[in-house]
Amino acid sequence: MDLSSRRLQHPLLTSNGLTVFALIAITAFTDWRLIDTGLAEHLFDFGQEALNAVRAWEDHGFWSMAGMFSWGQGYLPPEVTPEKIYQSKTPLHLLHLWAAFKVFGLAGFPSFKLIFSLAVVSLNGFLLGSLAKLCFCLKGDNGQSSIPPNLVFLCTYALTISNEAMLRFCLVDEPDYLGLTFWLATVVVLGNWLKKANEETTNKKTNQRPKLAICLGFFTSWIYPILGVVNLISLFLLQLFPTTPKLRRGLRCLLPGAFAGIALYWIQRTIATLLIPEKLYGSGLMRRMGMTTSMHGHDGLFDAIDFLYEQRSGGLPGFLHDSQIRIEHIAVWILGIVFFFIVLAKLKGIERQILLVLGAGGSWLFVPMLTQSLAMHGWVYGIHFMPSVVLGWIGGLTTMLPGHRSEVFGPGMLGFISLLIWVIQLRWFLLAYLS
């Protein structure tokens, strides 16, 4: 039996049923440990900002605050008029929570938040797993992947749903998370559109546009305009490279939607400025960029990347400071990022490289562009660098590990090291956040 025949019989490559079973098992065990360890009791450890915002809309009216909300001011009862409205966030990342509050009320809101948060975590695992398959399942001379695509998907999924930055979505209410989710969906849809276009044997559909990707990119920018700006810059710069006509067309198609989402935010902000100018507050752009004479919250460029070793708001519990598992956790992040840039440099195929940049690499523009903001809120911005860590490890194990093309060693090491990282990450979250 030749190599091609044996690979075709690989159970993880051929059995979707086994893959689905493994996916359910990984998800069930991870969520069970989180819930059993008390995740439901820690949902509001870092504030109830989203709940306070939707209650304010209920008590004071959505339009009375120009569709914005008070942030960091606590709960404002009906008899207390909101005097400070935060101007740097759009309402889109809270609308589903407002609907949930209307349906389930105050008593049922925590249960909805728990279920919804874990669902989004799993969704991000699915999206990153799909992106990893697009980028790393390289084709050999026999037309088969060097490592089973389903195994690549499963390992990526496991690393994503156990990552600290991803799981923290259950405990915070920032727009970064949904913004990233919509953007990863945008990149995956674009990648599949390109793949389908490359497989076309006729020119009948050459003028088609990735309509779903355009819509998803639009919502990304509307939910989180800062990410929209970063994406706009990335989409523009990537067109300067020698890409294929189809890829260049796909990148250009995403630009208007990304711009429209940002424009809608500024229209809303302009209206709010006209209606309630005395109530608006929020940090200026130059301060967030670190382009002022102030040293407040920001001591230099390296201060902006302290998310590599510290992502818990308020600091770590004392018993973890000098622990072995903290060293393991930091090593996972730093090595994953190092692997990511090595993989990006060595990865073959301009489409794969650009998909990798769009899905993870573009977020590194946050470091020079918003240095002070990263230094102040590393525990929030960490989510944008999670794809680099996950895809760095998966890409390194599937494309550059010596012997990765071996039918036994390659899949074996990918599965084994992914299991180790899943254990480290999940245990770290349990200790750092739920102990």
Residue pairs with C-beta under 8 A, 6 or more apart in sequence:
3 142
3 407
4 142
4 143
4 144
6 407
7 13
7 142
7 144
7 145
7 148
7 407
8 14
8 144
10 148
10 407
10 411
11 18
12 18
12 19
12 148
12 150
12 151
12 154
12 411
13 145
13 148
13 149
13 150
13 151
15 150
16 150
19 150
19 153
19 154
22 154
23 154
23 157
26 154
26 157
26 158
26 161
26 422
27 122
27 161
30 161
30 162
30 426
31 118
33 426
33 430
34 118
34 167
34 170
34 429
34 430
34 434
35 114
37 430
37 434
38 434
39 114
39 170
39 434
40 110
40 111
40 114
42 171
42 433
42 434
43 110
43 113
43 114
43 117
43 170
43 171
44 51
44 110
44 171
45 171
45 433
46 171
46 172
46 313
46 314
47 72
47 172
47 173
48 75
48 173
49 71
49 72
49 173
50 94
50 97
50 113
50 173
51 75
51 97
51 101
51 109
51 173
52 69
52 70
52 73
52 74
52 75
52 76
53 69
53 70
53 71
53 94
53 173
54 94
54 97
54 98
54 101
55 75
55 76
55 101
55 106
56 65
56 69
56 70
56 76
56 82
57 65
57 69
57 98
58 98
58 101
58 102
59 76
59 77
59 78
60 76
60 78
60 81
60 82
62 91
64 82
65 82
65 85
65 272
65 276
65 279
66 85
66 268
66 271
66 272
66 275
66 276
67 91
67 268
67 272
68 85
68 86
68 87
68 89
68 91
68 268
68 272
68 280
69 82
69 85
69 86
69 89
69 91
69 94
70 76
70 82
70 84
70 85
70 86
71 86
71 89
72 86
73 82
73 84
76 82
82 279
83 279
84 279
84 281
85 272
85 276
85 279
85 280
85 281
86 280
86 281
86 282
87 269
87 272
87 273
87 280
87 281
87 282
88 282
88 283
89 175
90 175
90 222
90 223
90 224
90 225
90 264
90 265
90 268
92 175
92 219
92 222
92 223
93 174
93 175
93 178
93 179
93 223
93 224
94 173
96 116
97 109
97 112
97 113
97 173
100 108
100 109
100 112
100 113
100 116
101 109
104 111
104 112
113 170
114 170
117 169
117 170
118 170
120 169
120 177
120 178
120 181
121 160
121 161
121 166
121 167
121 169
121 170
122 161
123 181
124 160
124 161
124 166
124 180
124 181
124 184
125 156
125 157
125 158
125 160
125 161
125 166
126 157
127 181
127 184
127 185
127 188
128 156
128 157
128 160
128 184
128 359
128 387
128 390
128 391
129 152
129 153
129 154
129 156
129 157
129 160
130 153
130 188
130 191
130 192
131 156
131 184
131 187
131 188
131 191
131 355
131 359
131 387
131 391
132 152
132 153
132 156
132 390
132 391
132 394
132 395
132 398
133 149
133 152
133 153
134 188
134 191
134 192
134 195
134 352
134 355
135 191
135 347
135 352
135 355
135 356
135 359
135 391
135 395
136 147
136 152
136 347
136 352
136 394
136 395
136 398
136 399
137 145
137 146
137 147
137 149
137 152
137 398
138 145
138 146
138 348
138 398
138 399
139 145
140 146
140 405
145 152
146 398
146 404
146 405
146 410
147 398
147 404
147 410
147 411
147 414
148 411
151 411
151 414
151 415
152 394
152 398
152 414
155 394
155 397
155 414
155 415
155 418
156 390
156 391
156 394
158 418
158 419
158 422
159 389
159 390
159 393
159 394
159 418
159 421
159 422
159 425
160 166
160 386
160 390
161 167
162 421
162 422
162 425
162 426
162 429
163 386
163 389
163 390
163 425
164 311
164 329
164 382
164 425
164 428
164 429
164 432
165 307
165 311
165 382
165 383
165 385
165 386
166 383
166 386
167 429
167 433
168 311
168 379
168 382
168 383
168 433
169 177
169 383
171 433
172 313
172 380
174 380
175 223
175 224
176 224
176 227
176 380
176 381
176 383
176 384
177 383
178 223
178 224
179 220
179 223
179 224
179 227
179 228
180 224
180 227
180 383
180 384
180 387
182 216
182 217
182 219
182 220
182 223
183 216
183 217
183 220
183 227
183 231
183 359
184 359
184 387
185 216
186 213
186 216
186 217
186 220
186 254
187 213
187 355
187 358
187 359
188 359
189 210
189 212
189 213
189 216
190 210
190 213
190 250
190 254
190 355
190 358
191 351
191 355
193 210
193 213
193 250
194 246
194 247
194 250
194 351
194 355
197 205
197 206
197 208
197 246
198 246
198 351
200 206
206 246
209 249
209 250
209 253
210 250
210 253
210 254
213 250
213 253
213 254
214 253
214 254
214 256
214 257
215 257
217 231
217 254
217 257
217 258
217 261
218 257
218 258
218 260
218 261
219 261
220 227
220 228
220 231
220 258
220 261
221 227
221 228
221 229
221 231
221 232
221 257
221 258
221 259
221 260
221 261
221 262
221 265
222 228
222 260
222 261
222 262
222 264
222 265
223 261
225 261
225 262
225 265
225 266
226 370
227 384
228 258
228 259
228 261
228 262
229 262
230 362
230 363
230 365
230 366
230 369
231 254
231 258
231 358
231 362
232 255
232 258
232 259
232 262
233 362
233 365
234 357
234 358
234 361
234 362
234 365
235 251
235 252
235 254
235 255
235 258
235 358
236 255
238 251
238 354
238 357
238 358
239 248
239 251
239 252
241 350
241 354
242 350
243 251
243 350
243 351
243 354
244 350
244 351
247 350
247 351
247 354
251 354
272 280
273 280
283 373
286 292
287 294
287 372
288 370
288 372
288 373
289 369
289 370
289 371
289 372
289 373
290 298
290 370
290 371
290 372
290 375
292 372
296 372
297 372
297 375
297 376
298 304
298 371
298 372
298 375
298 376
299 375
301 367
301 368
301 371
303 371
303 375
304 367
304 370
304 371
304 372
304 374
304 375
304 378
305 367
305 374
305 378
306 375
306 378
307 374
307 378
307 379
307 381
307 382
307 385
308 330
308 333
308 334
308 337
309 330
309 333
310 316
310 378
310 379
311 378
311 379
311 382
312 379
312 432
312 433
313 379
316 326
316 432
317 431
317 432
317 435
320 326
320 431
320 432
325 424
325 427
325 428
325 431
326 428
328 424
328 428
329 424
329 425
329 428
332 389
332 393
332 421
332 424
332 425
333 389
335 392
335 393
336 388
336 389
336 390
336 392
336 393
337 385
337 388
337 389
337 392
338 392
339 392
339 393
339 395
339 396
339 400
340 360
340 361
340 388
340 389
340 391
340 392
340 395
340 396
341 392
342 392
342 396
342 400
343 356
343 391
343 392
343 395
343 396
343 399
343 400
344 353
344 356
344 357
344 361
344 395
346 399
346 400
347 353
347 356
347 395
347 399
356 391
356 395
359 387
359 391
360 385
360 387
360 388
360 391
361 388
363 384
363 385
363 387
363 388
364 385
364 388
366 373
366 374
366 381
366 384
367 374
370 381
373 381
374 381
393 417
393 418
393 421
394 414
394 418
397 404
397 410
397 413
397 414
397 417
397 418
398 404
398 410
398 414
401 410
401 413
401 414
403 409
403 410
403 413
404 410
404 413
404 414
